[in-house]
Each structure stands twice: as structure tokens, then as C-alpha cells.
Amino acid sequence: MQLEFLGTGAGVPGKFRNVSSVALRLLDEINSIWLFDVGEGTQQQILRSTIKPRKINKIFITHLHGDHIYGLPGLLSSRSFQGGNEPLTIYGPKGIKNFVEISLKVTQTKLSYKLNYVEMTKPEKIYEDDKFTVYTDFLDHQIEAFGFKIVEHDLPGELLVDKLKELKVPSGPIYGKLKQGQTIKLEDGRTLNGNDFIGHAQKGRIITILGDTRKTKGVDNLAKGADVLVHESTFGLGESKLAHNYYHSTNIQAANAAVKNNVKQLLLNHISARYTSKMAAELQTQAREVFSNTKVVKDFDIIDIPLKKG
């Protein structure tokens, strides 16, 4: 599981930061990629990555401001030309379907795959399969906005191979049957219950991805216990009043949210073009004084999210 940042800037594209888009790479888990926001130029960013558009089967939109959705029609169209024939689902606030459908109609774009929509109107569980559940909650921005919490289900425990070797259980198909919890009888007459040789379930990972927001209870609801929190940092130290007036957050507010909600890692994005590379580093330094495991991400940063130990 990895997060790849395709755009980490705020408002308008810049020389070194494109506007908002982040990919959750779930290739090892479900052979899919989920996109969160699709700002202008996202497909150009994808061309500079190893992401294959046909692998994208879910797109989550935090809100309908242009710097988060202007790249969506183009990406959907290009996916048709690049081998994407499987259905794709777009999750977003009310109005996202209208935006996409009008864009495709006016440009007479025909897609080679089925497009599904889930328009969100309240905090709720919006998706669940046998591996992941996705929740959403309100953020506080100038228009209706949502954040997302992706919860990986607990993984089955590993087969206790050392324990089997101690009992001189021969390796081979027997191990596979025990891993499935089956009860087997060995040639020497011993009977083994597979459940006795499987370790504790491994805790699934939690990833919280927020869009534009100022401080609100929805942030806490989504961030609680997250392994990774992706939080906007449009403003810096001493700019809390400006952040409030423009419905955004500061780096310190994001760091406080990470501390309050027992987050493991904080990734700051949606960085204003006012913050050059040196100033962006200062955003990180300031935030680390509140929450040490903080990183200001750049375009094309890839963040590994390993399984929890134990």
C-alpha cells in the first residue's frame, strides 16, 4: 500500500506543484488504484509516474472547486484510449455527476466503460468490500466538502511455520490446508487442527485523506487512530486568522489534529505557491515542534504504508 502525490499545490498550478490529486496504490492488495481529487493536469502528472489509468477504478472527490476537479473529464476520456474497459465509480458531493455528464456531452465524448456515481449528502459508510471500508464526513469549507477514511480489514494471521517444524510436520500441501484452518491427520497418526497453528490476526491500516477545510469535528471523526493523515496546510504559523477567513488550515492546526487523534504519520499538502521550497521546509519544521512525524509532501512523493507489526 502506497500513497503517491500527483499534485500538492493550492488553488492554481505552479512550476513545482500541480493542483490537488493523490493516488492510493492498492496494487498488492486488490490490483487497483484509487484517486482522491483530480485537479487540472492530473493526467499529465500520471504520465510522469508508473500509474496505469486502466488500474484506476474509484475516484473520490472532496469538493467541487475547480482545482480539485478540472482534470476529471480529460482523465476519464484518456482512460478509454488507454485500455480502461472496466467500470469506474466516482464518489463526490451532489453535483459531481452533473459536472461530468455535461462535460462529456458537450465534448461528445464516448467512454468505453460504464461510469457509476455515488453522490454524498451526509457522513456515512460509502463503500465496503471484503478488504476495505470507506467512510466520509463533513469538512468545513466554502462549499460542501468531505473527507475520507479508508479502513483496511484485519488480515488473517500467519501460519506458525516454526511451531510446525518443531513438531516435525512435513512441509508441502499440508501447510496450505492448515493455513486454511483445516484439521488433518498425519501418516504417523497425529491429528492437527489448523487453527492451533495460525497467529493472531494482523491489524489493518487506516488512511485518512482530507481536502480543503478549517478546524471542524469531522476532521477528528475521520482522523482518529489513523496510520496516515493527509491534511491540507495552505497557511503557516501565525496565519490562523487568515486560514479561518478563507476556510483553510495552518500547519500547526494540522499537527494539533494529529496529536489529538493519535495519528501515526502526518502528511501536509495543498501548499500555497507563496511557500517556496525553503519556506515549505519551514512549514514542516514548525509542525514537527507539535507533531514530530510530519512531512510536507512534494509532487511525485511516494509514501509506503507498511503493515502494522504484531
Secondary structure, 3 states (H helix, E strand, C coil): CEEEEEECECCCCCCCCCCCEEEEEEHHHHCEEEEECCCCCHHHHHHCCCCCHHHEEEEECCCCCHHHHCCHHHHHHHHHHCCCCCCEEEEEECCHHHHHHHHHHHCCCCCCCCEEEEEECCCEEEEECCCEEEEEEECCCCCCCEEEEEEECCECCCECHHHHHHCCCCCCHHHHHHHCCCEEECCCCCEEEHHHHECCCECCCEEEECCCCCCCHHHHHHHCCCCEEEEECCECCCCHHHHHHCCCCEHHHHHHHHHHCCCCEEEEECECCCCCHHHHHHHHHHHHCCCCCEEECCCCCEEECCCCCC
